[in-house]
């Protein structure tokens, strides 16, 4: 487990940039251009703008004989969009914002208003309506000034004790104080191929168990599964999801033998709160799932309410063969292709044949038919 680096809080030596900063001079400027993707943005607008202008010139003007000033309208629109994007990217990447002022919020509306004003004037000339230039420009300038005054007053109302940056930094800490957890996809380390459905199923069942505990904020399956195979560290994942605790583990299924390893981590401290290895047969899979979920609740010092107890012990499918078919079908359903849905249909049909009537299996079958 990689621990986050602790940086020295002392002032940097002269000529050496502080941690997280940019070197002075041209190198620092080029580094900012790279981080804020200014070059990529410029290249994209040049390529896309050229294609749009060629289309307007050769197709609309030369072939369909529309007014030539439409080329000016197209050029100004592209130029305005480019300026707005560059300004937004550049100032959004600023590390410091003295006085809470967000330059991009002031500049971008001015660019939009002026470009719109000039384009309206050009369009009026196209339809042969003249003499309206000054009123339109004046209206754009008045709107721009009104916007600037409004934002200046709004930012001035923020007291020095509670700037937006402080509020933004405080919010995640408040959320982390609660018992929040993400169950990362359990790694499949089975010697046999094609066992991912089983490890994913274990992950899903533990998420479902923990979601029934009201005192816990559990990250959804869809968000947790995006980290399957990720190389990010536990603190990085916890910061992105704004959770305090992370559960990770592995599943090894070999024949009828089953081994599940799980560990609960306090991401803020990057320390293990609880680690356990469960060994048994496939017939013990339901008990093992319940033991893992209970161990997490105990480690987080929470006592289950009676209804939470019932939810954790409830198993909609008790038959192991039917349960495996259900897990295979659920994995295929998430792939959302015609072939995967056909496989899911076969698995669920077989599960119903083995197990008999089941609300869970019928619900999954209904979803397959809907797809």
WOGIBEL-V147057 format. One record per backbone hydrogen bond with DSSP energy under -0.5 kcal/mol. CO is the residue of the C=O (numbers start at 0). NH is the residue of the N-H. Records with the same first field share a line. If there is no record, write none. Layout:
CO: NH ; NH
This chain:
4: 6
12: 15
14: 16
17: 20
24: 27 ; 28
25: 29
26: 30
27: 31
28: 32
29: 33
30: 34
31: 35
32: 37
33: 36
36: 40
37: 41
38: 42
39: 43
40: 44
41: 45
42: 46
43: 47
44: 48
45: 49
46: 50
47: 51
48: 52
49: 53
50: 54
51: 55
52: 56
53: 57 ; 58
54: 58 ; 59
55: 60
56: 61
58: 63
59: 65
60: 64
66: 69
67: 70 ; 71
68: 72
69: 73
70: 74
71: 75
72: 76
73: 77
74: 78
75: 79
76: 80
77: 81
78: 82
79: 83
80: 84
81: 85
82: 86
83: 87
84: 88
85: 89
86: 90
87: 91
88: 92
90: 93
96: 99
97: 100
100: 102
101: 104 ; 105
102: 105 ; 106
103: 107
105: 109
106: 110
107: 111
108: 112
109: 113
110: 114
111: 115
112: 116
113: 117
114: 118
115: 119
116: 120
117: 121
118: 122
119: 123
120: 124
121: 125
122: 126
123: 128
124: 127
127: 129
131: 135
132: 136
133: 137
134: 138
135: 139
136: 140
137: 141
138: 142
139: 143
140: 144
141: 145
142: 146
143: 147
144: 148
145: 149
146: 150
147: 151
148: 152
149: 153
150: 154
151: 155
152: 156
154: 157
156: 158
158: 161
159: 162
162: 166
163: 167
164: 168
165: 169
166: 170
167: 171
168: 172
169: 173
170: 174
171: 175
172: 176
174: 177
177: 179
178: 216
179: 243 ; 244
180: 218
181: 183 ; 246
186: 188 ; 250
194: 197 ; 198
195: 199
196: 200
197: 201
198: 202
199: 203
200: 204
201: 205
202: 206
203: 207
204: 208
205: 209
206: 210
207: 211
208: 211
209: 212
211: 213
212: 215
214: 178
215: 217
216: 180
219: 223
220: 224
221: 225
222: 225
223: 184 ; 226
224: 227
226: 229
232: 236
233: 237
234: 238
235: 239
236: 240
237: 241 ; 242
243: 266 ; 267
244: 181
245: 247 ; 264
246: 183
247: 262
248: 186
249: 260
250: 188 ; 252
251: 253 ; 258
252: 191
253: 256
255: 281
256: 253
257: 279
258: 251
259: 277
260: 249
261: 275
262: 247
263: 272 ; 273
264: 245 ; 266
265: 268 ; 269 ; 270
270: 265
273: 263
275: 261
276: 278
277: 259
279: 257
280: 283
281: 284
283: 287
284: 288
285: 289
286: 290
287: 291
288: 292
289: 293
290: 294
291: 295
292: 296
293: 297
294: 298
295: 299
296: 301
297: 300
301: 303
304: 308
305: 309
306: 310
307: 311
308: 312
309: 313
318: 322
319: 323
320: 324
321: 325
322: 326
323: 327
324: 328
325: 329
326: 330
327: 331
328: 332
329: 333
330: 334
331: 334 ; 335
332: 335
336: 340
337: 341
338: 342
339: 343
340: 344
341: 345
342: 346
343: 347
344: 348
345: 349
346: 350
347: 351
348: 352
349: 353
350: 354
351: 355
357: 361
358: 362
359: 363
360: 364
361: 365
362: 366
363: 367
364: 368
365: 369
366: 370
